[in-house]
Amino acid sequence: MTREEALALDAQDPLSALREHFTLPPGVIYLDGNSLGALPKATPARIARAVEQEWGQGLIASWNNAGWIALPRTLGDRLAPWIGARPGEVLVADSTSVNLYKVLHAALQLQQGKRKLVVSERSNFPTDNYIAQSVVRAHGGELVLVDTPEDIPPLLDERCAVLMLTHVNYRSGRMHDMALLTRWAHQAGALAVWDLAHSAGAVPVDLLGAAADFAIGCGYKYLNGGPGAPAFVWMHPRHQGQVWQPLTGWLGHAAPFEFSAEYRPAAGIQQYQCGTPPVLAMTGLDTSLDVFDEAHKLGGMAALRRKSLALTDAFIAEIDARVPTANVATPRDASLRGSQVSISLPADVDGYAVMQALIARGVIGDFRAGEPALLRFGLTPLYTRFVDVVDAVGILVDVLAAESWRAPEFQKRSAVT
């Protein structure tokens, strides 16, 4: 694709107006929205209003008057349509790790001690597997990790209690067939727990249609809620009232302001709230969901998915044509692909240093160590352009041809890679 062809595609893009809702520094090609979403332009003023007016002037009355106390549910209701859930089923609270602990514990409780095996992928995001290790120890169970998705079905047998998967793999960008794997898990008598951290806001998700059991996810990647934005949690309504989640905090109580000495769980998803909502962080997420309201007017998730696939197709084609030494780790089959492209480079090329050289040239992606080491590029349909794809790969070609990544300043490892 020539740069002129890319600019023509951008001019015809029906979602192009959404980019104007974001603060994107001049001279920067931001391809890391799969790790931290860009800042919506409306967010600073909205958070300032929460600080200066709601907190500064309204003080404690804002728990009622500004709706602070209801934010976990109101945000959950706004998010629900984007993940195939209904109002009243999603709660915005805590972190992805904490929510996974809650739902995995609940899922094992539902098995009533008859099954204790949890199945997941070795390449799952580490925090998910760490949490699973903790939960299975508490239940006297076992965590089994597979190396490829094809290894999963043989483990879905009479021993399996829970299939725990991230919908889109954070390393490769491969997307699982949620409905199929959930059906296989249920046929074996297991439950399905899904992590939507790399799905929500970027790819279609239909939790109810897939008959999933539990789901959790992240508010600061494709949802653009800001660094450390609260996560979300969902439970299928069929499990309501059958089990308690383990972190029985006061706002998960049926009547928290009765200040009863004994815990009595709230009905439905409200039980999954533990402590006081982080209002300022939730305000950022609330503002970012306004952009999704605009996206809904322009075709919703179907339109976002079309653009995501067009962008990732274009990126893969550019890599194939211009960086023949790179290996594309992301599936070429669109039905198996999330909204990122991951590549590996030859063993004698330091992928971390290459990414640092790219960042110095204004192309921001990220690096993930492992076998193989991967350079990840997130193509966020809300604001990524086709010209960004062409320019980013062109700069990668320059960095590799000139071997500028060998400069000493690109060898130093930072705390966050």
N, C-alpha and C positions, 0 to 999 in steps of 0.2 A: 504494500500500500504506500503510495506517495503521500507526502505531507498535505498536498492539495486535496487528495481524495479523502484524507482523514478530516480535514476542515469542512469539506462538503458534507460528510456524514454528520458532523457536529451541527452544521447549519440546519440539517433536516431532522435532528433528534427531537422528538416530541417531549422529552423530559429535560431539555436543556435549561429551561427556566429554573429548575430545582437547584442548579449549581449556585444561582444568585443568593440562595438562602444561607450560604456557608462562607466563613472567613477562610480564604486560601491565600497564603502569602504569595506575592508576585515572585516569579522566578522559581517556584517550587512545583514539582510534580508529585502529588501526594498519593502514594500507592500503598498505604499502610492502614487503611480504614478497617481492615480485618483484625487489627490489633488495638487501635484507638481511633475512633471516628473523628472527623473534622468538627470544628466549632460552628454551630449555627449562629448566624449574626445576631439573632434576637436573644440569645442566652445571657450575655452580660447584663443587659438592661433588665431582663426578667429576674435574674438572681439579685441584682441591686435593689429592685423593688421589694423582693422578699426580705432582704436585709433591712433596708431603710424604712419601708412603710410597714410591712407585715410584722417584722420583729421590732424595729425601732419605735414605731408609733402604736401598733396594735398590741405589742407585748404578748402576754400569755393568752389574751382573748383570741389571738389568731389561730389557736388550735381549733376553735369553732368557727370564727368569723371568716378566716381565710381558707378553711377546709384542710388545714394541715393534718388533722387526725385521720382524715379519709383518704389521704394520698395513696397509700398502698393499694387500696381497692380501685380508686378512680383511675390511677395509672394502669392498673391491671386490666380494667375494662377497655381502656384506649388501645392497649397492646393486643388484647385477645384476638381481634379479627386478623391480625398479621401472622398469627401462629395457629390458626384454625381452631380457636376456642371461642366460648361464649362469654358474655358479660357475667361477672360473679364467679368465674372459675380461675382467674389469674390473680396472683398477688405479687406486687413489687416490694421486695424486702431483702435485706442482708446481702451476702455475696453468693456467687455461684457455688463456691466450695461449701458454705454453710447450708445452702439449700439442697445440695446434693446429699449431704449428711442426713438431712431430715427425711428426704424421700427414699433414700436407699434403706435407711433404718425402717421406715414404714413398710416398704415393699417386703423386706425380710420378715417383719412381724406378720404380714398378711399370709405368709407361707406357714405360720404357726409351728415353726421349728421342724417341719417335715422335710424341707429342702434348705440347703445353706450354701449352695454353690453360686457364685456370681461370675459371669462371663463378660469379658471386655477385650479391647485391643491393647497390645503392648505399645502401639503408637498413639494411644489416646492421650489427651493432654494430661501431663503428670499429676496435676492436682486431683483430677478425677480418680485416678488409680490410687493415689495416696489416701484419699478419703475412703475409697472402697476397702483398702487394706485395714484401715481403722475400724470400719463398721463390721467387716467379717470377723475380725478378732473378737469384737464385743459379742458377736453371735455364735462364736465357735465354728465359723464357716471357713470357706476357702475362696480365694480369687484366682481364676484361671485366665491368663492373657494369651490371645492368639496373635499370630504374626501377619496373617492376611484375612480379609473378610471371608474368603472361601473356607477358612478353618472354623467358622462359627457354627454352621448347621450341625455338624456331628456332636457338638457339645450341648445342643438343645435336647436334652433327654430327661429322664425321670429324676435326675439329681439336680438339675438346674433350677435355681430359685429366681434369678434375675438376669436378664440380658441388659447390660448397661453400656450404651454407646453414645458417642458424639455424632450428631447427624452429619456434619461435614468435618472431616478430619483436619485438624489444625495444621498438620505438616503438608500433606499432599493435596488437600482441597478435594479429596474424593468424597462424594455424597452417597450415603446409604439409602437404600429403598426402605423407608420407615415402615410403610404399610406391610410389605412382604415380611420383613424381619420380625415385626411385632406379631404378625399372624403365625409365623413359625414358632415364636416363643410361646404364644398362647396354646398352640396345638400340643406343645410339650408340657404344658402346665406351669410355665414360667411367666414372669411379669417383665414388662419392657420399660426401662427408664432411659429417657433421651435428654442429652445436653444439646441445647440449641444455640450455644455461644457463637458459633460461626455460621448460623443460619438465619436467625431472627433479623428481619429487615433487609435481607439480601436474596433469599431463595424461598420458594413456596414451602409452607409447612401446614399440614392439616392434622393436628393432633387427634381431633375427634374422628375424622375420617379414617385415620390409621388405627383407631381404637387403642392408642397408647395408654399406659397406666400412669406414668408421672413424667414431667418434663421440668427442666430448669434452664436458665440461660442468663446471658450477660447484657447489661444495659449500656456499655460504653464502646462496643465495636461498631457494627453496622447501624446500631440504634442511635449513636452519636450523643449519648447522655452525659459525656464528660468523664475524665479520669476517675476511676473508682465508682462510677455511677452504680446505684443499686441494681441487683439482679432480680430475676423473677422466678416464680414457681407455679406449677400447675399440677393438679391431680384430677384424674378422670372422676366425674360425679358418681360412678358406680361404686367407688371406694369410700364415699362419704359415710362417716359414722362407724366405720369398721376398725379403725386403728388410730392411735395417737402418734403424732410426730414427737421425737424425743426431747426437743428443746422447748419445754412448756413454759414460755415466757408470759408475762402478764397481759400483753395485748393479743395473745392467742386464747385468752380466757373468754368464756361466753359473756361475761359481764365484768370487764376489767375495772370499772369504777365503782363496783360494789366492794372492792378490796377484800374479797373473801380470803380466808386463810387456806382454803382448799381449792385445788385446781379443778376447773370444769371446762372442758374444751369447747371452743366456739364451733359452730356448725361449718362444714365445708372448708374452703381454702383459708378462711380467716384464722383457723387454728395454726397455720404455718407462719404466722407473724410472731416474733419473739419480743423484741424491745421497741423502743421509741423510734419512729421513722426519722431518718436523716433528711430533714426538710430541705435544706439548701441543695443537697445532691439530687433529691427528687425533683426539685424545681428545674434543674438542668434537663433532666430526662423528660419532664412534662413539656418543656419548650421544644425539645427535639422532635417530639411526637407531632407537633404542629406541622413540621415539614412532611411527615408521613400523611397528614390530612391533605396536604396539597398534592402529594403523589397519588393519593386515592382518586382525586379529581381527574388525574391524567392517565388513569388506567390501572392504578393499584399495583398489586404484586405481579400480575401478568405482564404489565409493561416494564416493571423493574427487572423481571427475569429475562425478558427478551433482550433488553439492553445489556444485562450482565453477561449473557451468553455471547452476544455480538462482540463485546469488549474482550472477553476471555478468548474467544475464537481468534480475534485479531491479534492479541498478544502472542498466542501460540504460533500463529502463522508468521509473525515477525521474527520470533526466536528461531523457528525452523529455517527461515530464509537468510537471516543475517548473523545468527550465532550458532553455526552448525556443530560446534564442540559442546554445546549445552544439551543436557537431557531434560526433557519436560516430564516432571513427576506427576503432574495433574492429569487426570483422565481426559483423553481426547473425545470420548463419548460424552456428549452434552448432558445426557440423563444422569451421569455419574459425577458431574462437576458442580462444585460450589461456585463462589464468586471470587476466586483467587487463582493465580498461576504460580506454581512452585517449580524452580529449576535447580538442577545441580550442575556443577562445572567439573572439569577434569581434576584429578587428584592433585596435580601439581599447581593448581590455582587456589589461592586462599579465599574461599567464599566470603568469609567475614570481612577481609580487607577490601574485596571488591565492593561489598555493600557500603562500607565506609567511604570508599572513593565515589560511589554513586551519590551518596548523601551529600558529600562535599560539592558535587555538581548539581545539587538540587533535586535529585530523584530519591524519594524516601520510600524504601521498602523495609524489609527486615531479614535477619539471618537466623536460622535455626540449626543448631549443632545436631549431630547424629549421623547415622549411616543410611543414606548419604546426607551430608550437610546440604541445606537447602537455602536458596534465596527465595523469599516469598513476596509476591506482589498482589495486593488486594485491589480489585477493580470494583469500586463502589458505584453502583449505577446512579445514585443520587447526584454525584458530582464529578465522576471521572469522565474524561472526554476521549474520543478516538485519537485526537492529536497528541494527547498525553501518552498514549500507547506508543505511537510512532516515535515521538521524541525520546521517551524513556529508553526504548530499545536502541535507538541511535547512540545515546550517551553510553549505554552498556557496551556497545561495539567499540566506541572510542576508548573506554577504560581498559578493555581487554587488549585491544590492538597496541596501545601505547604502554601497556603494563604499568599504568599509573598507580595501580593498587599496591605496588611494591614499596611505595613511599613509606618511610618510618612512621609518619603520623597515622597511617591507616592500620598499623599492626597492633596498636595498643587496644586492649580489650576494655570496654566500658562495663559497668555493672548491669546495664540493660542492653541486650543485643537484638 
